[in-house]
Amino acid sequence: MRNRASLIEALERYRRKFLKQAQDERYFSERVLMAWIFHDNLLEGRTFKPEEIQIAIRNQDQQLPSYLRPLLEDIRQYEQAIEMISTWAQDGQEAFSLDHLKELHHHLMAQEPKEGARIRKNSPVHRDYQQEICHHRQVKTRLKLFFEESQRFDVHSDDVLSFAAHLHHQLMYIYPYRRQPGIIARLLTNQFLIMHGYPPMLIASYERGHYYDALASHDCSSLAQLFYQAAWRYLDSVDSEQVIKKKLSLTVSQQQVKSS
């Protein structure tokens, strides 16, 4: 039966297995990377075709016309951002910091370096997300409190998805940067989850409306519900991927037996 208790149990099984792996084995499959890049960018209105993402992460640029090369670089830039937060996650709580938030934003704004990690200086009415945001003079103080609060997470007593949803909701309220606020918040939230041994929460592009509404809500309960749904999808995807690998391995073994 799929309820909150069974989800927590499934997540804890995932966590135990993840933490038993050596650090160099804690990587995301191509399938996960493709889904992550596709859906997270589509939430921002940026459309990358699955075949373009695959070509980009395989560095097979010659398969596409030269005029599409900048698009492939954009995809790889986002892939590198995932790699950055995944690497930092292995360094624990100390790597979940304002310095790394700034570094991540600098990376994403590589084409506009003057915009990188520049704290917003106003409270814009017209912006990408329409939820309430704090006054710009509060940003630095609230960011400090945000990272302090993240350290209070207790893996033994706190609901990780509710806690992560709360952090995400808070960071979007802080809205530290005028550019790339949503991508930054989702990447940082996933760094927090991976850091504690949990899978990343990948909001599906078709949930965009619900996601925006959840951000505009005065509490994080709706966002937590989206995280619960994302967690089940991810765990199902991992399970199906393992089944496929077992079938392929069995097929190869059978072929080897026949050939011998």
Buried (B, 14 or more C-beta within 10 A) or exposed (E): EEEEEEBBEBBBEBBEEBEEEEEEEBEBEEBBBBBBBBBBBBBBEBEBEEEBBBBBBEEEBEEBEEEBEEBBBBBBBBBEBBBBBBBBBEEEEEBBBBEBBBBBBBBBBEEEEEBBBBBBEEBEEEEBBEBEBBEBEBBEEBBEEBBEEBEEBEEEEBBBBBBBBBBBBBBBBBBBBBBBBBBBBBBBBBBBBBBBBBBBBBBBBEBBEBBBBBBEEEEBEBBBBBBBBBBBBBBEBBEEEEEEEEEEEEEEEEEEEEEE
